[in-house]
Amino acid sequence: MKNLFKKAVTAFAVLATLSSQAQDLHFSQFFEAPLLRNPSLAGIFTGDIRVQGVYRDQWNSFTNAYRTGSFNAEYKKPVGTTNDFITAGMQMLYDKAGTVGLTTTQVLPALNYHKSLSNDKVEFLSLGFMGGLIHKSIDVTKMTTNNQYNGGWNPTAATGETFAVPNFNAWDVSVGMSYNTTFGMDGMNSLFAGVAMHHLNKPKNSFYRDATTELNKKLVFSTGMKWQVNDFSYFTLHADHSQQGTIKETIAGGLYSYNTGSFADDAACVLHFGGFLRWKDAFIPVVKVDMRSLSLALSYDVNVSQLKTASQGRGGFELSLSYIGFFDRNDAARDAVMCPRF
């Protein structure tokens, strides 16, 4: 029975892998990979530099399914003597899935211009571009097909697959625009809203060199709000809705944050608790801790979809690490400078 269950789950994971080729890789902690949401969200933070990494491990408790990693870095600086800013960034992504090791690697530089809309408060319109190389590969030596079964399994028989080569490269381009502002007393609250189009050039996506097989464009709507409750606590809300071909995905939720320090401006330790819901797929509890410039977050997908029987409710474990820092401005001047932030 145990072996039968493992075979069923393995088949389930293979089917999921094949279907996922029609859509992008994603993270439950999507708010920790902002450039994958929208390239115009590069630089929307309080600081000069941000470095973030996210690692996802999904379904590996009972089969060799998905391991995904994201790394992004951004540097933001003023433009001349204006209130405008420019952000240069880099998004890298690595994913390996299944017994045959379907591997995807992306290296995507990004550039974002923030146009100030007000001299009195934080209010910016940002236009961002991101583009670079996608590399995909597969290990054909680990592949098994029906052609190798004829009354029994013959590993020396031909698989029947006709790959030209077991890897290919493609170029990818994305563009996005977002609006970012503060509101309320002393500008303590903030919000952003944006829209992005990924895979603008519809990159090729076939090991068989089929020119008609392309990666579908993906439209993403993103929004977020930070609401100050008092000097020591606040709520942060995030939501994304995306559509890629016939695939739609909506994820939304929030975190409650509490500053454990004795002073409101001392962020030696800020604790965050909350959850997100990926509609008709998973509930995702999240815990996060900020230690001044460093942040560490942990989440776990609890499967609530029709696949929950096969997966036993198990989903994806994610761990993220983030660093935000200042380069050029002393402490007294930081809050006086109006810059894109969230």
Secondary structure, DSSP 8 states (H G I E B T S, - for coil): -HHHHHHHHHHHHHHHHHHHTTS----SSGGG-HHHH-GGGTT-SSSSEEEEEEEEEESTTTSS-EEEEEEEEEEEEE-TTSS-EEEEEEEEEEEEETTTTEEEEEEEEEEEEEEE--SSS-EEEEEEEEEEEEEEE--GGG---GGGBSSSB-TTS------SSSEEEEEEEEEEEEEEEEESGGG-EEEEEEEEEE-TT--B--TT--TT-B---EEEEEEEEEEEEETTEEEEEEEEEEEETTEEEEEEEEEEEEE-SSSTT--S-EEEEEEEEETTTEEEEEEEEEETTEEEEEEEEEE-STTHHHHTTEEEEEEEEEEEE-SS--HHHHTTS-----
